[in-house]
Amino acid sequence: MLSSPKALGLILASTLAVATAQTYTLSQYLSGDNFLSAFNFIASASDPRNFGFVHFVSQSVAESSNMVDNSTNGANDSTFGRNSFYIESIETMDIGSLLIFDANHIPFGCSVWPSLFTQGQNWPAQGEIDIVENVNLAKDNRYSLHTGDVCNQPLSSNSFGSAFADKGGGVYALLWNTDGIAMWYFARGSGEVSAWYPASSCDPTTSFGPQTITIYIDICGAFADAQGIVFNRTCSQYFPCSSLVADPSNYDEAYWEINYLHVYTSENISNAPATGSSSNVSATGSTSGSGSNSGSALGGAEFFFVLASLAFLGLLTLF
């Protein structure tokens, strides 16, 4: 394990010096106060796609109700849905992009369904890439692609929910180029390739169009509830899922604590992998500025580790 930012920086410098891969440049840098300004809030009184017991609200309502409402008691209201949020990036991400996402906390709890994913503007024809997603009290992240093709969906251990938070969070990375789609999970101080979809099985040029970065928290719905099958794996004592929605205390852990989200782009988009300040969207509703965990364009120990690891695999040169 590398123990200091200096050591990570030396590894990064040495690997970048010998790397023969394409060059990536920073195109989106989202952190602290500028994070939410890069997104549109998609308001909807219902959840027609996923059938959750939720109201996706505007930015002003979301921030005034703690992003995910953990104070309103909906007892004795048969139509109650909990206020939450659904945001989509203003800028899209094209093939030849590297996304790096650092967080300390991912939402979890019985009935809670968070996701960080990208989706084509013509969904599902232009595809969807699920980077961070699972439900209820699951502790392993589930990667997946939504396309016309069948693709394997691997799991990454202790990379979600309470297990993720207990380890101090970590960093996710997505590389999308003409050779395929790769995703990594880097726990603090470590990392390995977690998901690899080669072009031979999931064509990244024809199955995916320009991608919109999307973050949300749903309540129950098609995945978290799933007719009780998925719900009962970790929350059977609270069945049915809908019985939890009215109690605000069930949503105290339903928040994202995000350090940064970076997107890098490259004009030379071929060269696939070998195997091998916090911004709080939170129960406090804050979007704070830079802090001890904040990343910069080339800053932070974990951020150095991600870049060094990717460079070591021969994936990229950054400037």
Secondary structure by P-SEA (a helix, b strand, c coil): ccccaaaaaaaaaaaaaaccbbbbbbccccccccccccccccccccccccccccccccaaaaaaaccccccccccccccbbbbbbbbbbcccccccbbbbbbbccccccccbbbbbbcccccccccbbbbcccccccccbbbbbbbccbbbbbbbbcccccaaaaaaccbbbbbbbcccbbbbbbbcccccccccccccccccccccccbbbbbbbcccccccccccccccccccccccccccccccccccccccccccbbbbbbbccccccccccccccccccccccccccccccccccaaaaaaaaaaaaacccccc
